[in-house]
């Protein structure tokens, strides 16, 4: 999800195309999602399950190899849809 100003729409689209992003990209230029996802600032990374429930949140830069993130992702992927 991109919550930056609308003037960056082209950059977001270029990034998605360059890296062949296979999932939808959402825009939130008003930053409404930070309140809904209880984000305390930027950057914030969230893991939302298949039902739309917030399962994990991390404020600050995310190391995708961090054990707590890997464990949360594995738990979410193991759940039945």
Secondary structure, DSSP 8 states (H G I E B T S, - for coil): -B-S-GGGHHHHHHHHHHTT--S---B-TT-HHHHHTT--SSSEEEEE-TTS-EEEEEES---TT-HHHHHHHHHHHHS--
